[in-house]
């Protein structure tokens, strides 16, 4: 019996490494599959972003003539912060320059209004602020796509509601304004491309 027990123990001892060896390739395969899927997703996102950039630049090139309609205003309140929520008078509606609150509105699409003092700070950073009220669903989707695509805090797009303007779209940058009675993607893209990322606080384009 002792001899048989020793033989059985020897057999079990030899089988154990085999199980371990069989487990390693399977784990490696799983790892490689996950790595491939991750790299494929990253590649697709990069390619999709580049395609959006190309399409946007084409729109911007087509809308260059509209830039002659952009209104300019004297710069006021550069780097002049006032307490959050305090009363501020602006010379235009919507504002494009002036004293502002310490925190800028982040790039993105909004369904509720933001305080002008935060929006003006976003303009100073180099963001574009676009105002909408009741455009078509297609226009809303385009604005959402742009707000999602341009997320740089120094060169982003903020889309914000402004009740009472109907189908009109108002685009603003620091000291700049373009009003579109009806949305035109080429005109809007030209404005965004010209002024985005060129705020006085930290120009990056």
Secondary structure, 3 states (H helix, E strand, C coil): CHHHHHHHHHHHHHHHHHHHHHHHHHHHHHHHHHHHHHHHHHHHHHHHHHHHHHHHHHHHHHCHHHHHHCEECCCCCCCCEECCCCCCCCCCCCCCCCCEECCCCCCEECCCCCCHHHHHHHHHHCCEEEEECCCCHHHHHHHHHHHHHCCCCCCCEEEEECCCCCCCEEEEECCEEEEECCCCHHHHHHHHHHHCCCCCCCCCC
